[in-house]
Amino acid sequence: MIRGKKPAPAFLLLLVFFLAFFSGYDLAQQDTPEEQSQTAQAEKEKEKIVPSPKNIKESTDIYVFVGWIWLAVCVLVFFLRLKIKEVDRLYRLGYFSQKKK
């Protein structure tokens, strides 16, 4: 056996896997029939929630946020293209070649 390796992490991982998937205990709480009927009735009574801004200010804020995100993406792509052009230029000059003059 190699002295550098320790079997403890593998053993613990196997133990956790075994206990999680093969244990015979049901640790979840079961709803009683009364609670089940109450939850079913509450789900029926829930009103439909439509996600939308509450007022014009929130609507404007959303558009400004999306605009800033796209602006940031465009600026990052611009700088990435500049960086790629510079690396291509250095490659053509032979800056990364192994033989130096």
Phi, psi and omega in degrees: 000140180282133183286335185288333183268141178246128183280355185298313180298320179294318179296316179295321178296318177295320179296316179296317178300314180298314182293326183287321188256338185244010179283145183272000183273138175258103186272354181277147177279140178259136177286142174284161181303327179294316180294324178296318180291325179292318180292323178295321179291322179293325178293325178291326184279346181297138177275156181284127181261122179255117181287117177200159178294148182285324182214182184293329180294316178294323178297316178295319179300321179296314180295323178294318179298313180297321177298316179297321179297314180294323177297317179296319179297315180297318179296317179295321177295320178301311180293326177295320177295319177299318180296319179295319178297321180293318179295320177298320179296316179294325178294318179294328178285347181085024182294329184264007181288154184284325181271121180257150180276000000 
